[in-house]
Amino acid sequence: MRWWHNLAAVGALLAALAAAAALTVAGLRSTTSDSKRGHPSPRRPPLRFGPGGSFKVALFADLHYGENAWTDWGPAQDAGSDRVMAAVLDAEKPGPVCSPACSPPRSALLVLLILVCRCCCCVHFHEPCRIPELIFWHIPSTAYVKVAPKAKSEIRKPCVGSINKEDVAPQAAEWGMMDALAKRPSVKAIFVGHNHGLDWCCPYEKMWLCFARHTGCGGYGNWPRGASIIQITENPFSTVSWIRMENGTKHSDVTLSS
Ligand SMILES: *[C@@H]1O[C@H](CO)[C@@H](O)[C@H](O)[C@H]1NC(C)=O
């Protein structure tokens, strides 16, 4: 069975990369003189909690860049997505930002490796992790359908969120991925994108299933844009999440683990 668990771990990572179009990290501290001078270091230093003892991740979901590049509409949507991200970053005031200019796939991988695999869970996926884990993937699993508030109805406790405008569009096949995650008590939350009209978190087994708030201006839907923010605090340890809108409003606070 071991090959299967390893496959599941790889799947989690690939899914994670698909979900996180861009990540920003606050409180990222490096010990190399290179990065102090603002140059990327060839050997990337480990990510650490900053002096404030917290570490912030902004999820920019479903950016839909590059659509209809031959029209006026496409580039205008891309400029809109840039504005949404800039507004969120201004409001959240994170530390270093990984933008397309600094190769997001590698930066994203680094962050996700820290979050998902810090204690070698990728190698030993069948063992629970000693630290809380967060999973990022793009298309919701069928478990989201089970916990979803009825589409277009009010979002009621224990779920938290502000828009519930459509049905969950889950992936048809997931090869036991959710079962593998549900058996890991270290998994505290899963974040997905894909459905632009949903931004809720609902409990499932011992974890939270969350939709990251839609950020991109391309694609379908005209719901106000924003981004889900995750803040991990070192001492006492806690992982909390909220949504920051383009206009600066903050809502939908959830404690993912404490
Ligand atoms: C910000 O946008 C939200 C919609 O997401 C709206 O409900 C709220 O009233 C707006 N707030 C301000 C201050 O414009």
Ligand as a Chemical Component Dictionary entry (heavy atoms), coordinates in Angstrom:
data_LIG
# 
_chem_comp.id                   LIG 
_chem_comp.type                 NON-POLYMER 
_chem_comp.pdbx_formal_charge   0 
_chem_comp.three_letter_code    LIG 
# 
loop_
_chem_comp_atom.comp_id 
_chem_comp_atom.atom_id 
_chem_comp_atom.alt_atom_id 
_chem_comp_atom.type_symbol 
_chem_comp_atom.charge 
_chem_comp_atom.model_Cartn_x 
_chem_comp_atom.model_Cartn_y 
_chem_comp_atom.model_Cartn_z 
_chem_comp_atom.pdbx_ordinal 
LIG C1 C1 C 0 -17.028 46.288 0.658  1  
LIG O1 O1 O 0 -17.534 45.284 -0.181 2  
LIG C2 C2 C 0 -18.507 44.451 0.411  3  
LIG C3 C3 C 0 -18.840 43.400 -0.584 4  
LIG O2 O2 O 0 -17.896 42.460 -0.585 5  
LIG C4 C4 C 0 -19.700 45.258 0.825  6  
LIG O3 O3 O 0 -20.635 44.432 1.456  7  
LIG C5 C5 C 0 -19.277 46.354 1.777  8  
LIG O4 O4 O 0 -20.363 47.165 2.082  9  
LIG C6 C6 C 0 -18.165 47.166 1.158  10 
LIG N1 N1 N 0 -17.662 48.074 2.175  11 
LIG C7 C7 C 0 -17.291 49.317 1.921  12 
LIG C8 C8 C 0 -16.784 50.091 3.084  13 
LIG O5 O5 O 0 -17.336 49.782 0.804  14 
# 
loop_
_chem_comp_bond.comp_id 
_chem_comp_bond.atom_id_1 
_chem_comp_bond.atom_id_2 
_chem_comp_bond.value_order 
_chem_comp_bond.pdbx_ordinal 
LIG C1 O1 SING 1  
LIG C1 C6 SING 2  
LIG O1 C2 SING 3  
LIG C2 C3 SING 4  
LIG C2 C4 SING 5  
LIG C3 O2 SING 6  
LIG C4 O3 SING 7  
LIG C4 C5 SING 8  
LIG C5 O4 SING 9  
LIG C5 C6 SING 10 
LIG C6 N1 SING 11 
LIG N1 C7 SING 12 
LIG C7 C8 SING 13 
LIG C7 O5 DOUB 14 
# 
